[in-house]
Amino acid sequence: MGKKGKFQQRLEKHHDELRWLYMELYDNSSMFAELCERMQQFDKERNKELKTRDLKREADREWYKRNDMLGMMFYIDNFAGNMKGVESRLDYVEKCNVNYIHLMPFLDTTPGRSDGGYAVSDFRKVQEKLGSMEDLDDLTASCHKKEINVCMDFVMNHTSEDHEWAKKARQGDGEYMSRYFFFDNEEEPAMYERTVPQVFPTTAPGNFTWLEDAGHYVMTSFYPYQWDLNYKNPRVFNEMMYNFLYLANRGIDIIRIDAVPYIWKELNTPCRNLPQVHTIVRMMRMIGEIVCPGVLLLGEVVMEPEKVVPYFGTVEKPECHMLYNVTTMATTWHTVATRDVSLLKRQLDIVNALPKDYVFLNYLRCHDDIGWGLDYATLAREGMEERAHKKYLNDYFQGYAGESNSRGELYNADPVTGDARFCGTTASMCGIEKAGFEQDEDAMEKAIQKDLMLHAYMFMQSGIPVLYSGDEIGQVNDYTYKKDPDKAADSRYIHRGVMDWERAKNIADMDTVEGKMFRGLGQLERIRKSEKVFMSNADTWTVDTGESSVLCIGRYYDGDEIYGLFNFSECEKTVRIDEAKSGYTDLVSGGKVDLGKIHVPAYGFYYFMKKRSS
């Protein structure tokens, strides 16, 4: 079938629903016709290699649910200077067993007003220090030759105040003012403020910014230099979809939609998770399936799993392909600080009960802070009060409480509410920084073991594990951000340090932290990649171990069964899984075991496997 025929076939499949949703939202047939024409144009511009990739993935729609998927996220400049540098480091990425890289925001921004790259001034230009769109084309093509997928952030909710639309709006051009939320009076912004929560109450209070030169208020949910887009205007939707398709045609495989719940605004609502958001994401999914069906949508929705699931859509009308498992990440660190797995077990049970079609991205940390959005209703029944517990967690990870070896800093601390978020690398939170500073070899061994145990546990969760660059060599906090005036006020830069390539040279030396971490993680990655029981759609459950600090996760797929044991305490524990279960193989050591009485060392872990044929 010719190129035009394939496009028409996909368009016909989705046309009626897409038009119905578009007309329901905008009632504008001429703008819908323009959207269809431009989609066809982007289809014509999509190169042969990407179209071949699309066809392959259309034939295997479950490709991203396999057990060989492993991600790594990094800032391009911190990892390798620029895009050409990243291209030169792809052999290292392969050594890490990674086949999915998330390039943190790289589109054009204004220095000092970038919010880490999330205030985009041009959706079709790469930051000059990082390269060009041609460099991006080369990088994605090189990644595809090595079967590495490329993910990028698509910041749909807002633009920078330096975007061409914002500049024209600021000058009073009504066409462009209508693409944002402009008000020439105090009353309407005040009405929004009554029902809309603040994102950054300490560093950027309120949801509006007064523009003295323009004589108007503009909605700015995040920072004053990030202006919220008005998706009630069909021109905004169309143009942002054209940007989406332009970037997809650069070879991007996974589009991470930033701040999805905020996209639609209505007066007298929280302006979060409104029904129209799902209409927009569903239309975006269909537009992708028509023009670039090999591209996945990853939604950034920061809520507990049972509340994020609407963003997957339904089997008949899917929305996002993947979502982040944010709450489980925060609950994991709560478990580290309390040495009590009960809340984490409950959290995993909720995730495991969800349909197997749902794919979560699991991680121990990311570019952002760790917010303590825990299940406080459950904790309250155990006698834990929210404010006091948040204080304990932040004190623990700063190294002030709970016999902690962690190091890190608070972010957005609010002295009135007592709320704060935490920043630190995985290695520093596990004690590697402290042990290195004190030159304590015993403490270092325990810290490395703790770090590896947490990764082993993450690999057992249902979904796709994602590493943060540097974690594979145990890289610690970087305090040099305080010397940069553009970064000093944002403690999140403590865990966004430059990749230490000198230390990375030690990955083959087992007498170094880097060698021990890299080898340990590599063994876990190869185990996961070789065993089908780690497929995203495997049956997954938790098992009561009788020990409050030891978590047990079971997985079953096509006759194979595995149990993972993870000790979150600094003491050896003895547990019993099932006296009747025998003949399991320890995938790490290779020994045979029964699941009766098991001794689990401090911060120890096991993968006990039994194959159908054994």
Helices and strands as residue ranges (DSSP letters): H 3-26, H 29-45, H 48-59, G 63-65, E 71-74, H 76-80, H 83-88, H 90-95, E 100-103, E 107-108, G 115-117, E 122-126, H 133-145, E 149-154, E 158-160, H 164-170, H 174-177, E 182-183, H 187-193, E 208-211, E 216-219, E 226-228, H 234-248, E 254-257, G 260-262, H 275-291, E 296-299, H 305-308, G 309-312, E 322-324, H 326-338, H 342-352, E 359-363, H 376-381, H 386-398, E 409-411, E 421-423, H 426-430, H 432-438, H 441-460, E 464-468, G 471-473, G 479-483, G 491-495, H 501-504, H 513-530, G 532-534, E 539-543, E 550-557, E 560-567, E 573-576, E 584-586, E 592-593, E 597-600, E 605-610
